[in-house]
Amino acid sequence: MTTIKLTTSIKANIEICFDLSRSIDLHIESTKATNERAVAGRTSGLIEHGESVTWEATHFCIRQKLSTHIVEMRRPYYFKDVMITGAFRSMEHEHIFESNDNDTLMIDIFQYEIPYGIAGKIFDNLILKKYMIALLVKRNIVIKNQAEGLLAN
């Protein structure tokens, strides 16, 4: 299993950061490069506990679908989504939020397993892990910019 842990400091309150992280619309904005769109389940607005979303996107020149389900949510501190169907063998993404005055620490713990045995492991080590980190960092920059922009207005 591959684990990616990212920490992003945001100068905005925890509720804003939590809601922006659940925004289907902002996720679409952050993934323009892969033409990602929500095609089933919750397709806009804020995803809630118990809801699912199916994403369609192009990764490595292949149009793919990934469905996730929100299995746990403790507003505004935590939510977790897990893959229902998709290219991974398994995938889960924990979203953790810690507040300090008007700053928020947003922590992502993204874990996945890929199929294809040793070939999959080599692909993960050489390409996929870096690719996934870049996608998550881009998403977090968009959330940070949006949250800090809201605070400035």
C-alpha positions in Angstrom: 0.0 0.0 0.0 1.3 3.5 -0.9 0.7 6.3 1.6 0.9 10.0 0.8 0.7 12.5 3.6 0.4 16.2 2.8 0.0 19.1 5.2 -1.3 22.5 4.0 -1.5 25.6 6.2 -4.4 27.9 5.3 -5.1 31.4 6.7 -8.8 30.8 7.0 -11.2 29.3 9.6 -11.7 25.6 9.8 -15.3 25.6 8.6 -14.4 27.3 5.4 -11.5 24.9 4.7 -13.7 21.9 5.6 -16.5 23.0 3.2 -14.2 23.8 0.4 -12.6 20.4 0.7 -16.0 18.8 0.2 -16.9 21.0 -2.8 -17.5 19.0 -5.9 -17.4 22.2 -7.9 -14.0 23.3 -6.5 -12.6 19.8 -7.1 -13.6 20.1 -10.8 -11.9 23.5 -10.9 -8.7 22.0 -9.4 -8.6 19.1 -12.0 -9.1 21.0 -15.2 -5.9 19.5 -16.6 -7.5 16.0 -16.6 -10.9 17.1 -17.7 -12.4 15.7 -14.6 -16.1 15.9 -14.1 -18.7 14.4 -11.7 -21.0 12.1 -13.7 -23.0 10.2 -11.1 -24.1 10.5 -7.5 -23.5 14.0 -6.0 -22.4 16.0 -9.0 -22.3 19.6 -7.5 -22.3 21.3 -4.2 -21.0 19.9 -0.9 -20.7 16.2 -0.6 -22.2 14.8 2.7 -21.7 11.7 4.9 -23.2 8.7 3.2 -23.1 10.2 -0.3 -21.1 9.0 -3.3 -19.7 10.6 -6.4 -18.4 9.1 -9.6 -15.6 11.0 -11.3 -14.6 10.7 -15.0 -11.2 11.9 -16.0 -8.3 11.3 -18.4 -5.1 10.0 -16.7 -2.2 8.7 -18.8 -4.2 9.2 -22.0 -7.0 6.8 -20.7 -10.5 8.0 -19.9 -11.3 6.5 -16.5 -14.0 6.4 -13.9 -13.6 6.4 -10.1 -16.5 6.2 -7.6 -16.0 7.1 -4.0 -18.2 7.1 -0.9 -18.0 9.3 2.1 -17.9 6.7 4.9 -17.2 9.0 7.9 -17.6 12.7 8.7 -17.1 14.8 11.8 -17.7 18.4 10.9 -15.5 20.4 10.7 -12.5 18.2 11.7 -12.6 15.1 9.6 -14.0 13.2 6.7 -13.0 10.0 4.8 -13.8 8.8 1.4 -13.1 5.3 0.0 -13.1 3.9 -3.5 -16.1 1.9 -4.5 -14.9 1.2 -8.1 -12.0 2.4 -10.1 -8.5 1.6 -11.4 -6.9 1.1 -7.9 -7.2 -2.2 -6.1 -8.2 0.0 -3.1 -8.1 3.7 -2.2 -9.0 5.8 0.8 -8.5 9.5 1.5 -8.6 10.9 5.0 -9.2 14.7 5.3 -8.1 16.1 8.7 -8.5 19.7 9.8 -6.9 21.3 12.9 -7.7 24.8 13.9 -5.4 27.4 15.5 -7.1 30.8 15.9 -8.0 31.8 12.3 -5.5 29.4 10.7 -6.3 25.8 9.7 -3.9 23.0 9.2 -5.3 20.7 6.4 -3.9 17.2 6.4 -4.4 14.6 3.7 -3.6 11.0 4.2 -4.1 9.3 0.8 -3.6 5.5 0.6 -3.9 3.3 -2.3 -3.1 -0.2 -3.7 -2.6 -0.8 -7.3 -3.1 -4.1 -9.2 -0.7 -5.8 -11.7 1.7 -7.2 -9.2 5.4 -6.3 -9.6 4.7 -4.3 -12.8 2.2 -2.2 -10.8 4.7 -1.6 -8.0 7.4 -0.5 -10.5 4.9 1.9 -12.2 3.9 3.2 -8.8 7.5 3.8 -7.7 8.6 5.4 -11.0 5.5 7.4 -12.0 2.2 7.0 -10.2 3.1 8.2 -6.7 4.6 11.5 -8.0 1.6 12.0 -10.3 -0.8 11.5 -7.4 1.2 13.9 -5.1 1.1 16.5 -7.9 -2.8 16.1 -8.2 -3.3 16.4 -4.5 -0.9 19.4 -4.1 -2.8 21.2 -7.0 -6.1 20.5 -5.3 -4.8 21.9 -2.0 -3.4 25.0 -3.6 -6.8 25.7 -5.2 -8.5 25.2 -1.8 -6.0 27.4 0.0 -6.3 30.2 -2.6 -10.1 30.1 -2.5 -10.2 30.0 1.3 -7.7 32.8 1.8 -9.5 34.8 -1.0 -12.8 34.5 0.8 -11.1 35.8 4.0 -9.7 38.8 2.2 -13.2 39.8 0.8 
